[in-house]
Structures are given as structure tokens and as C-alpha cells.
């Protein structure tokens, strides 16, 4: 009996202890939750952190820098940016707003850095936070902005001279100081030009600039831009010249420097055979830069017709009613002008010929020349009549365009693979040869 009373008493005690433990645990949990909630709502525990410890500002693109608050402020909060670093404000970059502004209830604020004349490598911006009432700082209490330097840009006409017979594209091209011909404009670029006072050709009378433009535009994503010149008329005094000179871009001029051809000399002319009478000495091939872009080295190295004797000349003469070229050659050009004389007759003007070495288009007067070696070869001969282009650059210099022949000693592998004739491949196979007048 006494044992049963003892058991009942022990059971009641255990039940009360379990209830007390449950109540204590519940009370402790509520206290912890209340304490955490109170802590979360306490501004003194709030933190400010930058969105990133390190940013990279691209050479030509604005950059947003973010500041985050772990707890949104109850009213407008302004946090000044403490700026330092090797980058120079106003030179390398602009910072229109120098304060992070949190509106009530917001946890993010941003400012924008804008690249300016950032030409110097290795410069950076450092932004730190001042003491802010009610907020501490987290792990990202400062940020470093690495500035990507801009690349200097060379601009130039793609060629220095040209003859305007009908219509001509005059091209300006850009090259990056580092990227070279791989450079592409990130935005439209305007290169101004002027017509020099020494020009004898008059705009609106002797020639016209289409659209009456005063600058050459290079579009974003490109590295070349062109204007179009149109032939109008000439007086009895014959050929005239127009000199176009490039100016400096008005936007970010410090980025640009002029290249090889600041001035373009345009010979406004109507070529006559009489203009070529006399002897002309071969100087060399002028469009060789394009060959490595198209052909294997074995296709042309040591086989191009570029070996001339010091005595080599070709002579343009009038023989009664017949115009002739008389070759006096020992070098490579005798492989084309293979006969003692070749009659030549004007045939037509080739419109909008594209020169792949300068990426310009212009008109070429084509002449039919008779009895030449159509293979342009030192070892094989096939006599026939072909077109050559003639362009007089000025009184003392001219170009011959060898655009019709069957590649044999050079470019032969490419020719066999592609076939012939292929008019669209003329600029590839074509050889442009410069001659200078022999003064007697």
C-alpha cells in the first residue's frame, strides 16, 4: 500500500517537472525570437557594403557602382563617396554624382563613373565610406575600380593620289595603336576635311562632292568611311587638281593622330593618249600589300614581275593615226610587253573599280593593247590582245593596271582552283604598276 502511494506521488512530480521544462523552453524560444527581431530592427546593427570589391570600367562604357544597405532607412539617407586612387577625376573619368542616395525603404543606391580621356594604363579609382550614423560597414567597405585605357587611333586617307574621270570613292581608314587593322569604331566617328586653297579644281564647277558633306563618317563597328566625288566638266586648259586635307575629329581629339596620308591629291581629268607621250620608267608594284591576304607565299614570292633593269623604259608614241607602246625592256615587264611594239586603242571606262589594296573605288580608262604575252610569263608565250588600265597621277607619274592575263608564273595555283575569267576576282589577280616620266 505504501509502495502504491509512493509511485503515485513520483508520477505527479515527474508530470509537473515535464510541464515546467516545456514552459521554460517555450519562454526561452520566445525570448530568443523577440531578441532577434529586435536586433534586426535596430539600425545600430545595420551594415553598408559595396556591391563588389573590384569593378572594371571598360574604355568607352559608363560603369554603375552599387552600395547596399542591409536594413532600409526609414527616411532619405545620403552617403558621400570618399574618392582617392591613381586615376585623375576630370581627366581619366567623370563622376557626375558623388553621393549614394537611399530613398526611404530602399536598400540599394548607385552612382555612375564615365570614362573620359583614359589613355594611361594602370590607373584606378578607390571609393571608401565615411562614418554613417546608424550604420556600420561590412566586409566590402571599400571598392577599387580598375580603368581600362582607351586605345589611340590613327586616321589616314587610304591612298594619297587618284584621278577623277567620272565617279570616285575617297576613303579614310582607322587603325588602332594596339589592335591595328582589327580596330573597329565603338561609335560613329566624324573626320572633317577641307579643300586646300592651292586647288585648281573648283567644287560645283569641275567636280562635286555628293551631299556637300564636310566630313567623312566611319560608322560604329567599321574602320573605314568614304565620300563620293563626281566629275562635272573641264575647260580648255585641261586637267585640274583638288587637294583634300583631313582635320582633327572634334570629339575626343586627344585620341587621334594622323597617319601616312593626311592629304589626298585628286587629278580631275579626262585622260588622253597625248598626255602620255614620251618615255616612262617602271618604279614597282604598288598593291603588293594585299597579296599575303589572299595568296600563299609560294604563289608569288620570287615570281612576281618586279625585277627591272636600270635601263628599262616603255615609250608611248603616235605613229600616224596609230598609238603605240614601244618597250625598251630587259627586266620582268618584257614578259608582258613581249613584242617590238604594241598598238593601243582606248576602249572604255571601267566604273567603280574597287582597289582591294586601298579599299577605294574609282574609274579606270581601259585601253586595248595588241600583241602582248597574255600569260605574263618568262617561260611561256601566248600572244593576244588584252585590256590594260592607264591612270595618270600627275605630269610625272602614272599607273598601269595589269588586269587581264592568265596567271602562269604567279598566282597560278589560286587561278587553277578558282577558274578564269572571273571579273569579280580582277582586283585579286590584278597588278598595279607605277611608272615615272623620263625627262629628256
DRENPA-803280 format. One record per residue (C-alpha): x, y, z. Coordinates in steps of 0.02 Angstrom, whole numbers, padded with zeros to 5 digits, always signed. Example, Ala and Ser with C-alpha at 12.3 -4.5 7.8 and 13.67 -1.06 7.14 Angstrom:
2
+00615-00225+00390 +00684-00053+00357 
//
This chain:
440
+00000+00000+00000 +00138+00118+00046 +00226+00072-00118 +00075+00122-00222 +00062+00292-00134 +00246+00319-00169 +00226+00279-00354 +00078+00397-00374 +00174+00538-00290 +00328+00511-00400 +00219+00512-00559 +00141+00679-00511 +00311+00755-00477 +00379+00695-00647 +00225+00765-00737 +00247+00936-00655 +00433+00936-00699 +00397+00898-00883 +00269+01039-00888 +00392+01159-00809 +00528+01110-00932 +00408+01137-01079 +00357+01308-01014 +00538+01358-00986 +00587+01303-01162 +00440+01395-01237 +00483+01552-01139 +00665+01541-01192 +00617+01522-01376 +00502+01672-01370 +00638+01774-01287 +00765+01724-01420 +00644+01763-01562 +00598+01930-01485 +00780+01970-01459 +00824+01928-01641 +00679+02027-01709 +00726+02173-01602 +00906+02159-01662 +00851+02153-01845 +00751+02311-01824 +00890+02400-01735 +00978+02523-01853 +01135+02512-01748 +01160+02334-01816 +01133+02385-02000 +01279+02371-02121 +01333+02459-02281 +01426+02359-02413 +01480+02393-02591 +01405+02277-02721 +01579+02219-02770 +01754+02238-02701 +01826+02264-02876 +01748+02339-03032 +01820+02356-03207 +01768+02508-03307 +01778+02475-03495 +01872+02601-03601 +01716+02679-03677 +01571+02620-03570 +01497+02701-03412 +01502+02596-03253 +01374+02588-03112 +01442+02567-02935 +01318+02499-02809 +01308+02524-02620 +01195+02407-02522 +01112+02430-02353 +01066+02276-02251 +00921+02374-02174 +00822+02502-02272 +00825+02677-02194 +00662+02750-02130 +00699+02916-02215 +00810+02979-02356 +00992+02932-02324 +01139+03017-02415 +01310+02933-02407 +01456+03034-02481 +01585+02938-02582 +01762+02961-02517 +01866+02958-02677 +02052+02926-02699 +02165+02821-02811 +02288+02850-02952 +02155+02897-03080 +02126+03083-03104 +01948+03146-03091 +01907+03255-03241 +02049+03178-03343 +02029+02990-03336 +01846+02988-03285 +01696+03091-03236 +01584+03063-03084 +01429+03172-03107 +01358+03119-02937 +01473+03088-02791 +01342+03032-02663 +01246+02871-02641 +01064+02917-02607 +00949+02791-02522 +00767+02840-02527 +00660+02784-02380 +00630+02597-02389 +00767+02563-02518 +00918+02451-02489 +01018+02496-02646 +01095+02657-02712 +01206+02685-02864 +01324+02812-02940 +01395+02809-03117 +01577+02831-03170 +01603+02887-03350 +01768+02857-03443 +01847+03015-03514 +02023+03033-03585 +02084+02874-03503 +02240+02846-03607 +02358+02797-03465 +02366+02613-03414 +02371+02556-03233 +02257+02690-03160 +02117+02652-03036 +01984+02734-02929 +01965+02694-02744 +01800+02732-02657 +01778+02717-02469 +01636+02755-02350 +01632+02887-02214 +01555+02856-02042 +01366+02849-02063 +01252+02870-01913 +01152+02713-01877 +01254+02603-01994 +01414+02505-01982 +01519+02436-02126 +01528+02258-02185 +01664+02160-02272 +01652+02267-02430 +01679+02436-02350 +01783+02497-02498 +01791+02461-02684 +01926+02475-02817 +01879+02523-02996 +02010+02472-03124 +02003+02586-03277 +02031+02504-03446 +02134+02627-03550 +02073+02688-03718 +02171+02648-03875 +02245+02787-03981 +02180+02789-04158 +02273+02828-04319 +02171+02901-04462 +02226+02925-04642 +02168+02928-04821 +02190+02753-04893 +02290+02823-05039 +02374+02988-05075 +02326+03015-05256 +02190+02972-05380 +02114+03026-05546 +01933+03078-05560 +01866+03029-05731 +01684+03003-05685 +01649+02947-05506 +01767+02906-05365 +01757+02849-05184 +01884+02934-05070 +01912+02829-04915 +01978+02864-04741 +02031+02717-04634 +02068+02694-04450 +02197+02586-04364 +02214+02554-04178 +02381+02589-04097 +02372+02414-04023 +02239+02322-04123 +02298+02384-04294 +02181+02338-04437 +02071+02240-04316 +02012+02405-04241 +01826+02441-04253 +01743+02604-04202 +01637+02588-04044 +01529+02733-04103 +01510+02841-04259 +01665+02946-04292 +01669+03103-04398 +01834+03153-04481 +01822+03331-04551 +01911+03379-04711 +01941+03538-04809 +01987+03583-04988 +02154+03672-04989 +02172+03845-05066 +02305+03783-05188 +02173+03676-05277 +02142+03724-05458 +01985+03617-05473 +01830+03707-05410 +01689+03616-05318 +01524+03639-05407 +01612+03681-05571 +01742+03548-05606 +01687+03417-05480 +01556+03387-05349 +01557+03309-05175 +01398+03207-05157 +01289+03275-05018 +01404+03427-05000 +01473+03343-04844 +01615+03420-04744 +01669+03264-04652 +01693+03078-04680 +01592+02965-04565 +01656+02799-04500 +01506+02705-04432 +01508+02607-04269 +01576+02432-04300 +01677+02488-04452 +01852+02556-04480 +01826+02640-04649 +01717+02777-04717 +01705+02861-04887 +01641+03012-04981 +01597+03013-05166 +01669+03135-05293 +01585+03163-05462 +01667+03234-05618 +01573+03384-05689 +01672+03472-05826 +01841+03541-05879 +01885+03696-05976 +02002+03711-06123 +02152+03717-06008 +02136+03533-05968 +02165+03437-05806 +02146+03518-05637 +02187+03465-05460 +02090+03463-05298 +02181+03437-05133 +02080+03367-04988 +02158+03380-04815 +02100+03291-04658 +02066+03390-04499 +02057+03330-04319 +01898+03249-04252 +01805+03369-04138 +01750+03234-04015 +01891+03169-03904 +02028+03240-04017 +02163+03180-03898 +02128+03001-03953 +02177+03030-04134 +02336+03056-04234 +02354+03071-04421 +02438+02932-04520 +02535+02925-04684 +02410+03014-04796 +02340+03173-04722 +02312+03247-04895 +02229+03169-05047 +02277+03239-05217 +02136+03218-05342 +02177+03241-05526 +02016+03297-05609 +02048+03243-05787 +01992+03163-05947 +02140+03056-05996 +02203+03075-06173 +02337+02969-06252 +02431+03128-06296 +02454+03158-06109 +02562+03001-06101 +02678+03032-06248 +02859+03003-06202 +02962+02877-06105 +02913+02805-05936 +03024+02710-05816 +02950+02568-05708 +02958+02601-05521 +02872+02448-05448 +02713+02359-05393 +02605+02467-05279 +02469+02345-05223 +02580+02208-05153 +02512+02229-04976 +02353+02138-05022 +02439+01982-05091 +02479+01900-04921 +02294+01917-04875 +02241+01812-05025 +02382+01702-05087 +02504+01579-05012 +02681+01646-05009 +02736+01514-05135 +02612+01588-05259 +02709+01748-05283 +02871+01760-05183 +03016+01772-05307 +02900+01756-05457 +02813+01925-05469 +02863+02035-05617 +02955+02158-05504 +03133+02143-05568 +03178+02290-05676 +03339+02339-05762 +03405+02515-05736 +03384+02546-05923 +03203+02487-05933 +03076+02608-06009 +02916+02598-06108 +02881+02732-06238 +02712+02800-06290 +02714+02865-06469 +02595+02922-06605 +02634+02838-06773 +02521+02923-06898 +02345+02875-06846 +02405+02734-06734 +02451+02748-06550 +02587+02630-06493 +02687+02570-06343 +02869+02535-06385 +02952+02429-06249 +03137+02450-06212 +03146+02315-06080 +03267+02189-06007 +03177+02155-05843 +03015+02067-05792 +02897+02178-05892 +02963+02107-06055 +02864+01952-06005 +02707+02053-06045 +02764+02181-06173 +02847+02041-06272 +02846+02115-06446 +02947+02256-06526 +02792+02368-06523 +02609+02359-06470 +02467+02461-06541 +02347+02529-06411 +02171+02596-06427 +02056+02673-06296 +01906+02558-06267 +01800+02606-06115 +01799+02673-05937 +01780+02540-05803 +01662+02615-05674 +01678+02591-05487 +01831+02481-05492 +01873+02426-05315 +02056+02425-05268 +02075+02294-05132 +02243+02362-05077 +02169+02532-05029 +01983+02489-05017 +01939+02632-05132 +01830+02633-05287 +01865+02739-05440 +01850+02740-05629 +01988+02669-05740 +02007+02706-05926 +02040+02539-06012 +02142+02526-06172 +02155+02375-06285 +02338+02334-06310 +02382+02214-06451 +02510+02075-06472 +02564+02054-06290 +02603+01893-06197 +02436+01855-06114 +02522+01733-05993 +02636+01868-05919 +02765+01729-05909 +02954+01715-05927 +02947+01539-05997 +02783+01527-06094 +02708+01638-06227 +02530+01655-06289 +02511+01810-06394 +02346+01903-06391 +02254+02064-06359 +02204+02117-06181 +02143+02266-06083 +02259+02370-05975 +02208+02517-05869 +02302+02682-05876 +02296+02816-05742 +02399+02974-05747 +02429+03031-05569 +02515+03193-05620 +02631+03254-05756 +02772+03143-05697 +02688+02986-05627 +02564+02859-05693 +02494+02687-05654 +02466+02538-05769 +02336+02413-05711 +02375+02238-05774 +02202+02164-05752 +02186+02041-05895 +02308+01897-05911 +02314+01711-05874 +02413+01680-05712 +02557+01565-05754 +02716+01609-05662 +02625+01684-05511 +02451+01662-05434 +02435+01503-05539 +02376+01386-05401 +02239+01506-05349 +02191+01532-05531 +02176+01345-05564 +02067+01322-05410 +01952+01469-05446 +01946+01468-05636 +01951+01611-05761 +01879+01728-05816 +01807+01788-05651 +01775+01976-05663 +01749+01989-05475 +01924+01921-05448 +02008+02051-05556 +02061+02151-05402 +02142+01994-05331 +02241+01944-05485 +02271+02123-05539 +02442+02204-05527 +02459+02392-05512 +02625+02457-05578 +02692+02632-05553 +02796+02722-05685 +02885+02889-05680 +02917+03001-05830 +03091+03006-05905 +03136+03187-05933 +03247+03212-06085 
//
